[in-house]
Every structure is written in structure tokens, then in C-alpha cells.
Amino acid sequence: MRSHLLNDTTAEQYRSSVTEGIERVAAKIAATERPFTGVTVDALAPTIDAIDLDKPLLDTAAALDELEDVYLRDAIYFHHPRYLAHLNCPVVIPAVLGEAILSAVNSSLDTWDQSAGGTLIERKLIDWTTARIGLGPAADGVFTSGGTQSNFQALLLAREEAKTDSFTKLRIFASEVSHFSVKKSAKLLGLSADSVVSIPVDHDKRMQAVALAHELERCKKDGLVPMAVVATAGTTDFGSIDPLPEIAELCEQFGTWMHVDAAYGCGLLASVRYRGRIDGIERADSVTVDYHKSFFQPVSSSAVLVRDAATLRHATYHAEYLNPRRMVQERIPNQVDKSLQTTRRFDALKLWMTLRVMGADGIGQLFDEVVDLAAEGWRLLAADPRFDVVVEPSLSTLVFRYIPAAVTDPAEIDRANLYARKALFASGDAVVAGTKVGGRHYLKFTLLNPETTTADIAAVLDLIASHAEKYLGESLDRAS
Ligand SMILES: Cc1ncc(COP(=O)(O)O)c(C=O)c1O
């Protein structure tokens, strides 16, 4: 069994084994005709259930053959131009290379003595990101597992910085279309059930600053404490960007922590043409960025950034066996002092390789392309009488619904759209997402693949329309 340990004696086996795996994935990716095979849970589960994990195959090629059946054949492939569903981007090759390196070397970023250069690389990327945001000279941050964790950590810091004798008095303000991790964080942070105040959005799905001002006033009047405002720079459904400068003004006026959830919109930090859309982000106290959404990085790769490095002390604990307090005086950089995690992947390496090979402009150009594609898609949808499209995109999502001329019952239209999404998924021809707007079912394209064309968008819209029409035709038959 020792031959499986990666060390000086097994370097050749490592090379051949990993190459074999890479060959299979490369062949798969090259030959993928559809984003999904349409396999059902009932069809796939027995194959996986039948595998006895206590009976190993003892052979890499055999394990890879088996993997073809249980995973590779039916995986959802985000690199395919007709994968249009969630916030999953195709990944850039330099980042995949970084991923291969980081798992083989297996540094853990909690302490200097488990990572050395890895720690400095992560720190440099944090500084690079805070400079792109414009957070100022005292800024800092740390890589996290994703936007949910970044939002949670930011709100933990905000809670600790809030002046109150009781958590029950704390209030967080976020738009009605903010990410659900805000509410989840409030619960984990021990805040009261009504601690998250939902602020209405305008026609473009941006937080209404006037409504925010009103709620902040009310909070103060009621003797409560406005702990944080979460502005979203790129909402999950609409890609809408809250009015950051106005929100920053209000946060200053009310002495409230401003957190910007730029999990999705952070791609604009590298944008060559659209950076101005997130102006005002530089006034935040904390920012969430998900490189794994809009920097074309593999999952996971995220960071939480703060204006004032000192606030990260709220996540600091010392252990004699790991990061004793004296190491701070010795200026030994231990990232665990800033992180909610202890053992932590060197995800930063993927972004490092990306910036060193492609440069920030390279990433920004790719992101700009999907922003342009969404604008084109919106024009297509707005001109197509078969569809109702909700909002002109600021980033790269399109929310729309099939509206047949002959059907007026909104519930029947809901069912037709739900059916179309399911039927499309089952066919594997394309994968699209769904959401609700004003209580009604809509469909969603999240466009993060520069390889997707307007022709793809038009073709998928035709597929949706034909599935929905089929449903409505059958529904008429059922009624008659
Ligand atoms: C605006 C926003 N914030 C936070 C998150 C959570 O990010 P993650 O899935 O990386 O935890 C998402 C995920 O879609 C998001 O869209």
C-alpha cells in the first residue's frame, strides 16, 4: 500500500496516475456534446449503491473506468455553452493547473510552518484585491470557502464592532433579493429571528436607498442598533447592483457597518470596460468576492476583505500547539489568526497562476464578454413576443418567462414554464435555472461562459418555447 503514498519513491507513479486521469477528463471534455445526459436519480443511484466500498478495485485504470459510469458520463458540464443555469463559470486552464499543484503539495494555509510561500502568495493576492477595490492602506482579508462563509465572517466582525449590550437589539439591512446567506448568518450569529430587515427594491431590482434611510431611522427610534447594511453588488437572480454610493452615505450617517456582497459582481474588479458599475464599493467596511463565480476559478475560491485589518482580531484565537501569541511579536504570519477555518486549502494558488499566466485584463475581458452577451440576450428576449423579460441586466443574468398569447391563466403559465425547465433538463440539451418573481415562476439564464453565443441563446429559447407549447397542448387535450 505504501506505493500509493506520494513521495520521493513514487514520483513516477504519481505522474502516470494523474496523467491517466487528466487524459480521461480531457477526452470527456473534448467530446461533450450536451451539458448533461439527462440521467435521473432513479437511473443513477443503483449503480452507485451497488458499489461495495470495502472491496477496492486495487487498480487505477479500473477505478477510472468505474468513475466513468458513476460520475464522468453524467456530470453536469459547466464548460458547455448551453449550461446556462447557476453561478458556475467555466474554468481557466492556469487555475486548473494551480489546483493540481496545490493538492499534490497539499500546503495548509493556517500557519506559516505549514505553507511558507503559500502564506505570502495568499497575502499578496489579498492586497491585490483590496487595492482593486480601493479599500485603503489598512485593509486586509483572508481566503474562504465561498460567498456564504465570507458573508458570515463579515457579519461576525460587524456584530463584534456594534455597540450594544444585547444581540437581540441588532438589525441587519439587506434588500429583498439579497442572498439567503445573510439570514443564515444572522441565525448563526445568535441574532433574533426578526434581525434581518428586508429593504424593497426598485424596478431594476436595486435596493431603494430611500426605503433604507426610512428603516434606519425607524431602527434608531425604536432603540435598536443598526449593525450592518448588506449591499449586494450582483444579486443572484438579477445581477442587479445596489446603489453603493447612496448606501455608503447612509452607513456613514448612521454609524453602520457597510458590507458589500460582491460574490458575483467582483468580476467587474478586473473589467476593462465596466468597472464603474461598482463604484462606491471602495467605501465598504467589508467585501465578499467569489473568484469561483466571476474570475473563472474552480470551486472553491473566495475571500472576505476588510477596510480595517484590526477588525479581523475578532476571529483570532491562539493555541500553543499552532499559533502561540508570541509569534505575533516575532512577526510570523499565521493566516489562521484571521480565518474561521483552521486547516485550509491553498485556493489562492489558482488565482495566482491565473494572474501570472493571463493577467487581470485577461479575466476582465472574459467577464466583459459575458456582460455583453447578456445585453444581447436581453435585446433578443425584449423583442420576442413569446417571452416576458424582467430586468435589463447589469451583469450577466436574464430572468424571463414564456407567455403564450392564447393562455391568460397565470398558474397555467407557471406550470408551462416549470415543465419546460424540467423537460429541457431531462433532454440534456441545455440547463437553465428557475426562480420566482412576484409569486410567479420564471426561468433564468446565468451567462458566465464567453463561448455561449447569441445563437445558443436563441436556440435554447426556441427549445423552451417548444417544451412549453407541448405542455400546453397536452394540457388542452387533458381538459377536453
Ligand atoms: C450574491 C451572492 N452572495 C453569496 C453567495 C454564496 O456563495 P457560495 O455559494 O460561494 O457560498 C451567492 C451564491 O450564489 C451569491 O449569489
The ligand as an SDF file (V2000), in Angstrom:
LIG
                    3D

 16 16  0  0  0  0  0  0  0  0999 V2000
  -24.8440   37.3150   -4.1480 C   0  0  0  0  0  0  0  0  0  0  0  0
  -24.3570   36.0200   -3.5680 C   0  0  0  0  0  0  0  0  0  0  0  0
  -23.7840   36.0270   -2.3610 N   0  0  0  0  0  0  0  0  0  0  0  0
  -23.3340   34.9000   -1.7810 C   0  0  0  0  0  0  0  0  0  0  0  0
  -23.4480   33.6900   -2.4250 C   0  0  0  0  0  0  0  0  0  0  0  0
  -22.9640   32.4300   -1.7600 C   0  0  0  0  0  0  0  0  0  0  0  0
  -21.7940   31.9920   -2.3450 O   0  0  0  0  0  0  0  0  0  0  0  0
  -21.2730   30.4840   -2.1840 P   0  0  0  0  0  0  0  0  0  0  0  0
  -22.2400   29.6430   -2.9400 O   0  0  0  0  0  0  0  0  0  0  0  0
  -19.9070   30.5420   -2.7700 O   0  0  0  0  0  0  0  0  0  0  0  0
  -21.2720   30.1660   -0.7380 O   0  0  0  0  0  0  0  0  0  0  0  0
  -24.0250   33.6330   -3.6930 C   0  0  0  0  0  0  0  0  0  0  0  0
  -24.1790   32.3390   -4.3860 C   0  0  0  0  0  0  0  0  0  0  0  0
  -24.8020   32.2210   -5.3940 O   0  0  0  0  0  0  0  0  0  0  0  0
  -24.4870   34.8260   -4.2850 C   0  0  0  0  0  0  0  0  0  0  0  0
  -25.0700   34.8380   -5.4730 O   0  0  0  0  0  0  0  0  0  0  0  0
  1  2  1  0
  2  3  1  0
  2 15  2  0
  3  4  2  0
  4  5  1  0
  5  6  1  0
  5 12  2  0
  6  7  1  0
  7  8  1  0
  8  9  2  0
  8 10  1  0
  8 11  1  0
 12 13  1  0
 12 15  1  0
 13 14  2  0
 15 16  1  0
M  END
$$$$
